[in-house]
Amino acid sequence: MRYIVTHRISSDPVSPFALNEVGNLETALRRAVQLLSVGHLGVAIQDGQGKEIFGYDLAACCRGEKKLTPDLQAV
């Protein structure tokens, strides 16, 4: 399954989103870690089936506090 990692282009809350399509969940999570570590806002991972993870749950997965499942759940 392909995943899309999104983030805001600027710190303006109404700025458009940039999209990065990646080939697997591990790559998507690594990209999210990179984006969060340099201060990007609005970082999220989406799949092609309408599922999405963002905010606290995504940040916890990026820190290794939670595990990200293929259906984008933080456990």
C-alpha positions, 0 to 999 in steps of 0.5 A: 500500500502507498502512503501520503505524508502531508505537512503545511508549507508554512507556519500560516495555519491556512497555508496549503499542504505539501504531499510526499507519496511513499511506498511503505509505512516505514518510509512514511513514518521516517518522513514524518519524523524528519518533518516534525524534527525540523518543526513542520506543522500539520504533519499527517500520514494518509493511506488510499482508503481514507485513514489518517494519523496526525497530532499527538498519536503521530508524534507519539509514534515518531518518538517510539512511545507508540507503535504505528499499525498498517491501518494508521492506528497508534497502539 
